Amino acid sequence: MTLTFLGTGTSTGVPTLGCNCAICHSSDPHDKRTRPSVLLEFDGRSVVIDTTPDFRQQALRESLQRLDAVLFTHDHADHIFGLDDVRAFYFRQKVPIPIYADERTLGSIRRVYKYIFDQDYPYGGLAKLDTHVIDGPFELWSERMVPLPLFHGSLPILGFRFGRGAYLTDFSTIPDSTVSLLEDLDVLVLDALRHHPHPSHSTVEQSLAWVERLKPRRAFFTHIAHDLGHEVTNAALPSNVRLAHDGLRVEI
């Protein structure tokens, strides 16, 4: 399996609109971060976790040729507002695109994208989506996907485990029942917004503590704010931990 970071930025992206800080004006391309999402490729299939407002740009950048399924972690704007753009893949593949989310997130998607699900929508040009409620582990072709309950502040959200990889974005708390699902990992992706505390996101220091506890072979931090410069932050991290960057490809 190959994991590609489509986006590694926080909800505002980096550069952040109207900001004059050093990171937002950095010439390092690693400091240019679109909203957080990853692509999983295995057995000729392409699965995206979250469709950000930057999904079209991300898919063009990575020359994405097909889309077989979308998984959603939760319903915040920076994770669902690119869903309309999956229609280009439906038009090519002529098969409804499966989307997977918990019941609450699917309810939000149906409200936000009411026109997609409206049988009387008169204008055409819509994706056809095949919705699936996540209520436990499920199979995607050859891979078992394990939902990982997390908390984003007080909001229950999902991460995902796939083989020896796991993707945990937008979390502040990992429940004890989820910790046991994170053993024996090759690649662990963790939210690490910034250094100073945030009520609904893990910090660099908190995520480093999780790496120490869970002991994956490699860890990558994502959902990164404009507080963290790529080079200077990586220089201070342990050798098996790195800030991810847009376009980074990792073999699992």
URNOR-V68444 format. One line per field, one symbol per residue. ss: DSSP state (A for helix, B for strand, O for the rest). phi: phi as a letter, one per 20 degrees, with the letter a starting at -180 (. if undefined). psi: psi as a letter, one per 20 degrees, with the letter a starting at -180 (. if undefined). A space follows every 50 residues. Layout:
ss: ???
phi: ???
psi: ???
//
This chain:
ss: OBBBBBBOBOOOOBOOOOOOOOOOOOOOAAAOBOBOBBBBBBOOBBBBBO OOOOAAAAAAAOOOOOOOBBBOOOOOAAAAOOAAAAAAAAAAAOOOBBBB BOAAAAAAAAAAOAAAAOOOOOOOOOOOBBBBBOOOOBBBOOBBBBBBBB BBOOBBBBBBBBOOBBBBOOOOBOOAAAAOOOOOOOBBBBBOOOOOOOOO OOOAAAAAAAAAAAOOOBBBBBOBOOOOOAAAAAAOOOOOBBBOOOOOBB BO
phi: .dddffbceffemcfegmedffffdfefffeeceffacddcblmdccddm dfgeggfffffelfdbcdacddeadfgfdcfdfgffffffffelcgefcc afffffffffffdgffeefdfedmmdfdddeceecrgbddlededdfdfc cdmeefccdbdcmddbccdmddcdfgfegfedeleeccdcgbfaeefcfc cfegfffffffffelffcccecleeefdfffffffeegfecbffbgnfdc ed
psi: qpppogqjrahirpqppjpkrhghjqiohijoorqpqqpppqkjqpppop nrijgggghghjlphqohqpqphajqhiiijjhhiihhhghghkppopqp rrggghggghgglhhhioijpiiakqqppoqppojaqrpndipppoqopr pncippaqappockqqonqkqhpoqhhhhijkqlqgpppqpngagqqqij qqrgghhhhhghghlrhqqpqalprjhopgghghhiqqhjpqprqpippp p.
//
